[in-house]
């Protein structure tokens, strides 16, 4: 009992110290279309691309066991055989990220990551990851797919992923597929497990409305099995640029479903609407197989049409691998005289170097001491200090000596003249002062009655 209690406490403690961190994915570099993806199933409603994103992990922020998530709206799945990708730097895995495909159950896919024990407090790493993905532009009547069918239109679109509250965006040009807009629309989308697919069919339009019709598909292969609990049926009056429904309206119909065949039969569909049906199918994983589609309908104008269609699935799967590369991030600190902290990144070539260095220039307060010497030049010397101390700048300036000579002259004011000596460094200062006036007192008698004084 005590052992179980200790295990419970340990599990509780582990849960407490693990946390969700954000900001690990910090930039959406590019989105490059992958036109080479061709599975043995023709996924006509799937747009495949390689998304490249930047990531960074700092051991002072994240710890082993912490988690972080990249949420990718409107992404149907990951186009890879793998179930996860590791974020590595110099062949060391610092996080393991599991693929969580939305498929027909969620309107987004996500990359769920866990920090490994390799990340320590003094570790800082960064890198990029390339994810092969498939966008969801329609191909099912599920709520999530109907939502995603409105994400994009033909032309340039902004694609945004999320790491917590951080938005990572890039722009990409989406090419349409409108050639199916006025014909029978068939779509097959593989699951990540590769052993099931969503099989979708939408009828050829009757512009004045349908009087009646039958729509569905069947296969005679023993390993072909329809999941009759996964059926979606609806009508739509709006399709997107990939000829997929962006709405699903309920209507009167009957369903006939077995493990090999799925059909709906209907009557009276208004003008402008088209019926569709889809279901998840267990499929053969090794052998080619056929799927036959039934598309029979009578339009309001009396035209009856039967357009059967058969798909043959045999092409090999050409999926890709997720790729992650990275390097160590080292911060070094140097001191400078000034008042502002500056940061600079030293040159880094990702293909050649395994470490990127960020140089932090920390300001050091200074005090100035001025001295003088008998000489010609001014000398400067800085006594360095560590961060938190004060540096001293010594300025030693040249000092001349001076000899002062005083003379008299005839003027009534005093004048000073300095003669500089750049050879012996003894300057002469001549001070000229007025001559002093000698005074002679002479007493004389006169005939007046009082004393007078005159100065000449």
Order of alpha helices (4+ residues) and beta strands (2+ residues): alpha-beta-beta-beta-beta-beta-beta-beta-beta-alpha-beta-beta-beta-beta-beta-beta-beta-beta-beta-beta-beta-beta-beta-beta-beta-beta-beta-beta-beta-beta-beta-beta
